[in-house]
Amino acid sequence: MRKLLAALVMVSCVSAYAEEIALPDTVVTATRVPTPASLIPAGVTTIDRQTIEARGYNTLTDALADVPGFHVSASGGPGGQASVFVRGTNSNHVLVLRDGMPINDSSDPGSAFNFGVDTLSDVERIEVIRGPMAALYGSGAIGGVINLISRRGTEPGPHLTVDLSGGYPAQVRGAVSVTGTEGKFDYALTAASQSQRGFDSTPQRMTSYTGIPQGYHDRIATLNLGYTPVEGTRFSLFLRGRQALFSFNTLGTPTYDTANSQGSADSLLGRIGVQSTLFGGVWETGLFVGRLQEDRRYFEALAPADPNQNAMDNRYHTRRTDVQWNNTVHVGDTTSVTFGYQHLIDSITVRANNNFGGFPFTQNASARMIGDAIYAGVQTTLWKRLTLTGQIRQDWVAMNAPFTWRLGAVLDTPEIDTRFKVAYGTAFRAPSLFDRFGVDSFGYVGNPGLKPETAQGWEIGFSTTLPAYGQSDFVTFGTTYFNEQVNNLIVGVFFPVDTAINIGSAHLQGFETQLALHPAKWLTLRVTHTYTDAQDADAGSKLLRRPQHTGSFDAIITPLPGLKIVPDVAYTGAFRDALIDNGGNFLTSGTTQHGLIANLSVSYEVTPAVQVYAAAKNLFGSRFESVNGFQTPGTSVIAGVRITLQ
């Protein structure tokens, strides 16, 4: 306890992500009820469209890199496999939503989401909630939830935005968005495409480095339509298609860059629904039906000069149907009750064919899983200073019936300009379809009897905003301590049968701390620091790719009207990983080097309708390896113009 208190005092003066504790954001994802972020008993970060544009974010990994408690492990640039570890949990312990619909990839061996593919042209807002949230959203929400909220027409229109840019090395981007309302209709249409030459993700330290880049190309089209026949009732139609093409590096022993490894990731999402407000606003109810189709392919032709004689043609197909009935009942001015039902159907087809050194290797799976769940929750404010939330959820999935719950409280003490928060919750992740039914030619056989992974976690923290020198938010600082235990981890074993069993456990704890200074209207300074202790609770060793220390520093400088300058520096401390030497040979696990990445974005509003901008990523050419054996993309610079017509 003395160590905990000492650490709390030490980190409380260190760092902050201002979007979390300085802005009066209203967040829906954390409780299913629109709530100011300051009243949510969880780690909350919101990234709105203005932030995406001001900071030059292009990909989802760009936007998540500076979020407290997050560590992004990317195997190269866009298109490469990218994992996100939230508060030390596994990469498949974060649930990704699109407008509230789960979109994790069921055909992935661990049902994880690949953060390396998606770009942000049609995203209006990203809401990030840290901590066990399965009581709201079910399987996978052990470390947290990321909700990608799409653009939608809200004002009489049309409003046209055209964004064109290009830069080094050989990258071109274009996006057109039309939003607005017309009578009883609202609409948002976004079409975007980009192409970039990319960089060689093989580290320059390795003898196999060739400098041959891995390119990336994508096309996105999104349609979001609404019809409001009477006030308070809206029928909706959402369609989104994405096609991404990319090249990638494969590792062997020794590593050899064939320069012909190609991948594709196609996605089609459709959703219809109706949402209505009844009884004078007392009851809000919504019914939604969504369908997701994901198709991925990884192809590498056999290269005669490859000493490994590697080749692959791997295909992954996911089909998901999601039905949700969501309700909120408002009791007076300070209490809301939520309840609902979810029905989820997942089916996958996996056909993987590989050749390693002349030895064939295949993986196959064709399976289907149905899940049902009911949930309920309550949120209330007492004495205008104590906000209480509670949620429960009962799931039925994979022949199991996990029950999860979460309780939280936020105490507002205006006398000392401070809010205190505390929360406790449970969570689970159902076994993936490959865990249960997959097979491969080396003898792996899925285990239909697997139990869900389970977790219990709590957090406690505070945030303080103090006025000074004429600024109401001159300084904002705070810290959160988190502690989570994950049990029944699904681990592969080779004896007596090559399969997966529930055997592992992990203990995760740490601090997310924050500091923001607003000394003048034209200047905001922000610092974040996260300390994470992620341990294999059985072996007593550190988990892979979980750095103990991560942090960031950025500033928003507006020296002239319309001019905005945003420098940003992200730090990643050393971490344990499976190491690869300069010859491309796999070694035992060990400690990697730390990394420092600097970015800079500048924008200028020429007129209210025309904005020019430029962004530089990895400004000083860092060769940091967030995954050992894969180098951070080199320095890139892009400049463009954004035209908005109303």
Secondary structure as GFF3:
##gff-version 3
##sequence-region A 1 646
A	DSSP	alpha_helix	2	11	.	.	.	ID=ss1
A	DSSP	alpha_helix	18	21	.	.	.	ID=ss2
A	DSSP	beta_strand	26	27	.	.	.	ID=ss3
A	DSSP	beta_strand	35	36	.	.	.	ID=ss4
A	DSSP	three_ten_helix	37	39	.	.	.	ID=ss5
A	DSSP	beta_strand	43	48	.	.	.	ID=ss6
A	DSSP	alpha_helix	49	54	.	.	.	ID=ss7
A	DSSP	alpha_helix	60	64	.	.	.	ID=ss8
A	DSSP	beta_strand	70	74	.	.	.	ID=ss9
A	DSSP	beta_strand	82	86	.	.	.	ID=ss10
A	DSSP	three_ten_helix	91	93	.	.	.	ID=ss11
A	DSSP	beta_strand	94	98	.	.	.	ID=ss12
A	DSSP	beta_strand	101	102	.	.	.	ID=ss13
A	DSSP	beta_strand	123	130	.	.	.	ID=ss14
A	DSSP	alpha_helix	134	137	.	.	.	ID=ss15
A	DSSP	beta_strand	144	150	.	.	.	ID=ss16
A	DSSP	beta_strand	159	168	.	.	.	ID=ss17
A	DSSP	beta_strand	171	182	.	.	.	ID=ss18
A	DSSP	beta_strand	185	196	.	.	.	ID=ss19
A	DSSP	beta_strand	216	230	.	.	.	ID=ss20
A	DSSP	beta_strand	233	247	.	.	.	ID=ss21
A	DSSP	beta_strand	261	278	.	.	.	ID=ss22
A	DSSP	three_ten_helix	279	281	.	.	.	ID=ss23
A	DSSP	beta_strand	283	300	.	.	.	ID=ss24
A	DSSP	beta_strand	311	331	.	.	.	ID=ss25
A	DSSP	beta_strand	335	356	.	.	.	ID=ss26
A	DSSP	beta_strand	359	382	.	.	.	ID=ss27
A	DSSP	beta_strand	386	397	.	.	.	ID=ss28
A	DSSP	beta_strand	403	413	.	.	.	ID=ss29
A	DSSP	three_ten_helix	414	416	.	.	.	ID=ss30
A	DSSP	beta_strand	418	429	.	.	.	ID=ss31
A	DSSP	alpha_helix	433	437	.	.	.	ID=ss32
A	DSSP	beta_strand	439	440	.	.	.	ID=ss33
A	DSSP	beta_strand	453	468	.	.	.	ID=ss34
A	DSSP	beta_strand	471	493	.	.	.	ID=ss35
A	DSSP	beta_strand	499	520	.	.	.	ID=ss36
A	DSSP	beta_strand	523	536	.	.	.	ID=ss37
A	DSSP	beta_strand	549	557	.	.	.	ID=ss38
A	DSSP	beta_strand	563	572	.	.	.	ID=ss39
A	DSSP	beta_strand	576	580	.	.	.	ID=ss40
A	DSSP	beta_strand	586	591	.	.	.	ID=ss41
A	DSSP	beta_strand	595	607	.	.	.	ID=ss42
A	DSSP	beta_strand	610	617	.	.	.	ID=ss43
A	DSSP	beta_strand	636	645	.	.	.	ID=ss44
###
